Amino acid sequence: MAKIELKLPKMGESVAEATITSWLKEVGDTIELDEAVLEIATDKVDSEVPSDVDGILVEKFFNVNDVVQVGQVLAIIETEGDDQNTDTESEVEVSTLPEIEQENVVEYVNQTIAVAQDAVKPIASSEDRFYSPLVKNIAKEEGISQQELDSIVGTGMDNRVTKSDILTFIENRSGKTQPVAPKMEAPKVEPEFTKPIKNEIPKPAPSPVVISGEDEIIEMTRMGKLIAHHMVESVQTSAHVQSFIEADVTKIWNWRNKVKDVFLKREGENLTFTPIFMEAVAKALRDYPMMNISVQGDTIVKKKHINLGMAASLADGNLIVPVIKNADQLNLVGMTKQVNDLANRARNNQLKPDDIQGGTYTVTNVGTFGSIMGTPIINQPQVGILALGAIRKVPAVIETNEGDFIGIRYKMFLSHSYDHRVVNGALGGQFVKAVKDYLEAWDSNREI
């Protein structure tokens, strides 16, 4: 019989840990190849961990609600055949061990144990300080101790240590094996506008909520808590500015009504407005690549690929943002299939971690709920998000060669939120104007 380790797989960029939400198999249960053994949740998406082999579950190492690091062993599955999980690295010949004087044996063993304990000691968040999975992962990879991490001055919300803070700490300590006392220098006189603002007034505690006996207490879901945290963090990270513009989509409305039945019969897919709008956004991002960026400290990362995030509703009413990779390379048929596939899998909770990774710009359709416009919060680390308002049939002035007259048109508002740290009003306005122009220039005779 062979014992195979079931490990927490790598789940995409920046995802270093996951929380076990439920075990689908118990000790003694038979498991088939690719059958789900447990369900996990990350700060990105819920997912399942399948088995790589046929066998019997003989041991579980974690319980529900435990947090597990990527690569850790979750369970042992016993299979028929030879043991393939023998740790050959631990089989070290005596001749390969370093020669040690007998009187130093005890000291050598103690040092080895101390080093091993430091290596496996996890970085933890204290009651007074929270460390993100990314910061803890960097600390682990760079060998930063808990004491060193606690000493870093954080510049984030509530003095949290950001990625920039820990990278600066690593850069400053490189090449130094012992702490060095700071060199005393004459104080610098900085211009008033460059000095950091010090919050000398303590932050007041939130006012307690008065609860009566008739009020209902509802616990926030895990995803609800994550969304709330990300939204607050985004507002405190980016300087949000909005630009609004109205687009006449009468040509698109009439064209879709003309071709949607043929499209459904031929492709087996419903042709909604979303892929049409996504196509226009992808073209505009190609025209204005400085909207397809991220901010990292004091540098700008210009993205090579246009990966469009698409806000989609989950069954519990929360939102998730699956990503259409290389959206500018898809034709309308391909875009429609991608949009429908991601939306359906989001509703059925079947998205995989990779489906929500790597987005460079996000689109959200607030018109689905009847809103004519909105001020969406940027999906970090992106710098822009576009809200699509509801399409309305309204009276409008129509300009023709014979003069102006009043007619009925289909119109919608586009609401563009962008990060004013790196996107000025001109670029933010030009981008959303480009989306409008692509929509209004729709070819009414376009073939599908």
N, C-alpha and C positions, 0 to 999 in steps of 0.2 A: 504494500500500500504506500502511496506517496501523499505527502502533505504539501499543499500548494497555498502560498500566501495570497490573499486578496487585499490589494493595496488601494488607497485612495488615488485615482488617476489624476494626471494634470488636466486642468479644466479651462485652460486659456490664459492669456496674458493677464498678469496682476492678481490672479486668483490663487492665494496661497493656502487657504484653509476652507473647511466646510463644516456645517453642523448636521449631525445625524438627526433626521426627523422621524424615521420609523424603520424597523427591521421587517422585511417582507418574508424572511426565512428565520427559523429557529434552529437551535442545535439539534441535530438528528435528522433534519429535513433533507430530502434528496433535491439536488440542484442540477439543472441541465445547462449546457453550454449557452451562453448569452442570456440566460434567465436573470432577471433583476433580483438581487439579494437584499438591498437596502435602498432607502431614499435619503438624499442629502439636500441641503440648501446652502447656497453661498450668498454673498451680497449682490449677486447678479441674477441667479436663476435657480429654480429647483430642478433636480435631476435624479436619475437612478444609477446605481452602480451594478453592472452585470457581471456574471461569473465568466471567467476565461476557460473553464473546464467543466466536465461532468463530474459529479461527486456528491459527497455528503458534508454538510456543515458540521464541523466538530468543535469549533471554538470561536467565540466572539470576544473582542478586546475592548469594545466601547459600548456605551449605552445610549439611549435616545437623549438628545440635547447635548451630548458631548461634542466638543470642537476638535476636529482632526486635521492635522497638517497633510498637505499633499505628499504622497510617498509613504505615509505611515500604514502599517499593516492593520487592516480592519478585522479580518477573520481568517481562519484556517479551513480549507476545504480538502477533504481526504478523497483521493482518487485511486483507482486500480493502476498498478504498474510501479516502476521504480521511483524512488524519492528524487524529485528534480530540484528540490529547494535546499539541497545541502549547501551550507555556506562554506565554500572552498577557501574563501579569503581568510577564515579563522584558523585553517589548518596550516600552521607555521612550523617549519622544522626547527628543532632546537639549535641547529648549527647556524640558523639565520639570526638568532637573537643576539643582541650586543653583549660583549663580555663585560661583566660587572664584578668588581671586587666584592668579596663576601661581606665586608663591613658596610658597604653601600647598598646592599640589596634592599633593606627595609626602606631606606630613603628613596630609592628608585621606584619601588612599588607604590609608595605613598604619593610621589609626584605623578606617576602614571594615572593613579586613581583620581587625583585632583583634576588633572587635565581632562580626563574622560567625563567627570562630573560637570565641569564647566562647559564641555562641548554639548552635552545633552540637556543642560538646564535651559528651559524655555524662557523666552522673553515674555513677560506678563504685563497686563495692565493693572495698575493699582486702583484703589478706590478713588484716589484724587487725580489720577491721570490716565487717559485712554491712548493706546497706541493702535494705529490702523494696521491691518494685515500686511500692507506694503512696507511700512516702517519696520515692523517686527521681522519680516522676511529679510530686509536689507541688513538689519542688525545681526541676524543669525548668520548670513552669508559672510559678513565682514568681521565676525568674531567680536562684536561689541557686547560687553557684559551688561547685565541689568543695571548695575551701579553707574556705568558710563552713560547708558541711555537716559537714566533718571536725571543725570546732571546736564543734559543738553537743554539749552534755552529754546523753548518752542515759540514760534511766531504765528501759529494757527489759532483757530477759535479755542477759547478757554486755555490758551498757552499750550496747545497740543503741538507735538513735534511733527513737522511736515517732511515730505521727501527732501525738499531743499535744505531743511535744517540738518538732517542726518547726513546728507552728502557733503555739506559744508564741514561738519564735524569730522567726517572721514578724511577729507582733503587736508584739514589742518593737523590731524594727528599722524598722517602718513610719514613713515620714516622715523617716528619717535617711539621708543620702547618704554620710556618713563615719562610721567607727566612733568611738564616744564612750567615753572611759575611764570605768569604773564609779565612781559616786559613793561615797565612803567614808562609811559610816554606823556608828553605834554598834551593836555586836552585839545582836541581839534575844534575850531570854531566853524560851524557849519551854517549855511544859510537857513533861515528860520523855516522855509518851506520844505527843506529836505530832512529835517529832524523828525524821527518817529514820534507819533503822538502817544504819550504815556497815559494809560488809564489809571489815574490816581484815585478816582472815586470808585469804591468797591461796587461791583455789580449787585443790584438789589435782588433779593430772592424773589422768585415768582409768587404772586399772591395766591394763597390757597383757594381752591374752588369750594364754594359752599354747596354741600350736598344734602338734600332733604331725603326723607324716608321713601318718597315716591320716585326718586330718580333712579335710572338704570345705569349701572356701571358696565361698560363694555371694554374688554381688554383689546388693545391694538394687536393686530396680527404681526407676525415676524416681518413679513414684507412691508406692511404698513409702517412699522418702526424704521426700517431701512430707507424707505422712500422719504419719510419725514426728515431723517438725518441728512440724506443726500440733498434734499431741497434747501434746507437751512445752510448746509455747507456751500452749496453753489452760490447762493445769494451773498454769503460772506466772502466768497472767493472772487467773483466776477462783478465788475461794475455794469449792471444791466441797463441797457438803453433800448427803446423800441422805436421802430418806424412802421407806419401803416400805409397801405396803398390799396386802391380798389381796382379790380380787374373785371373786364367784360368777358364772360365765358359763354356767350350765346352760341358762338360757332361750335364750341366743344359740346355744349348741351345738345344741340341739334344733330351733330355728327354722331355722338354716342347713341342717341335714340335710333338713328338710321342703321347702325352696324352691330348693335349689341346682340341681337338675336342670331345673326349670321356668325358672329364671333363665338357665341356659346355653342352653337351647333358644330362648328368646325374645331374649336379648341377644347371644348368641354369646360370652359372657365367663364365666370361672370366678368364682364368688362365694367369695372367701377371707375369713378373719377380719380381715385387715388393713384394708380399707375401713371395716368396722364399727367397729374401734378408732379409726381416723382420724376418723370422724364424731364419736365421743364426745370425743376430744381437742379438736377444733375447737369444739364446744359449750362445753367447760370453759374454753377460752381466751377465748371471748366473755363468759363469766361473770366471769373473772378477767383483765382486760386488762393488769394489771401483770405478768403472766407473758409477755406478748407485747411485750417491750421489748429494747433494747440499751443498753449503757453507752458513752458517748463522753466520756472524760476525767472531769470531775466532773458531767456532766449525764446525764440519762436520756432516751432517744429512745423514745417510745411509738408503736408501729407502728399504722398505720391498718388495714392488711390482715392477715389471718391466712393466712400462707403456710407450709404444713407441709412440712418436710423429711422424707424417707423414706429411711432407710439401705437401700441395695440392694447386692447382691453383683455383682461383676464376674467375667468369665470367668477372670481370673488369681487370684481369691481375695481381692482387695482390695475395699474398700467405697467407695461413692460415695453422695452424698446429693442426688438430684433433688428438686425442689420442686413441691408441688401448690399452685398459686396460688389465692387466695381460697377456701380449702377450706371455710369455713363457709357458702358460698353454693351448695355442691353437694349434690344429693340422693344417696341411696345408689347409684343407677345411675351417675350421673356420677362419683362418687368411685371406684367399682369400675373404671370405664374408665380413669380417670387413673392409678390405682395399677398396673393391669396394663400399661398402655402404657409408663409410666416404667420399670417393672421389666424388661419385655422389651427395651426399647432399651438399658438399662444392661447387661444380659447380652450384648447383641450389639454393644456399644461404639458405639452410634448416638446417644448423647445430644449435644445441642447446648449451647454455653456458656450460653444463656439458661435451659436446663432446670435448672441448678443455682444460679441466682442468686436473691437476694431472700428466702431462707428466714427465718422469724421464730421458729420452734420446730421441734424435731426429734423424731422417733419412730424407735426402732430395735427390731427384733424379735429379741431374743436367744434366744427360745424356738425359733426355727428350728433352732438347733444343739443343742437339748435342755436349755439352761440354764433354771433355774426363776427366776432373778433375776440382776441385774447392777448394776454401778456405772459407767454410761457417762460418758464425758468430754464436756463441753459443746462444742457446735459453734459456735465463735466467729463473729460477735460476739453470738450469742444468749445467753440467760441460763438456759435449761433444756433438758433432754432426757429423754424418757421411754422406759424399756426395758420391753418386753413379754415376760414370762416364758412358759415352755411351759404349755399347758393340761393339767392333770392330773386324772385321775379319782380322788377321794379320799373317805374317810369323813368325814362332817361332821355337826354337831348342827344339826337343822332345828327351828326354832321355829314352832309352830302354835297355834291357839286351843284345841286339845285337849291341848296339852302338847308337850314336846320329845321328839324321837326321833332316832336315828342313820340317816342315809341316804347314798347315793352321789351326790356332786355333782362338777361340773366347775369347777375353780378355777384361778386364775393369780395370780402376783404382779406388781404394777406397781412398778417402781423409778424414782424421780424424782430426778435430779441437778439441782441448781440453784445459781446464783451467789449465795453468801451476802453478797456486797458490797451487793446491792440487793434480794435476796429473803430475807425472814426465814423462820424455821421455820413460823410460822403460815400465811403465804401459800403456801409450798411444800407444806405438808401439806393445806391446804384445796383446793388445785388438784387434787392427785392423788386426794383423796377425792371430788371432783366427777366425775372420770373414772370412778371405781368406781361411783358412784351412777347415772350414765347407763348403764353397762353392765348393772348389776343390775336396772334398771327397764325393761329391754327389753320391748317389746310382742310377746308370742308370736303375736299375730294380725296383725301388721303386713303390709300389702300391699307388693309390690314393683312 
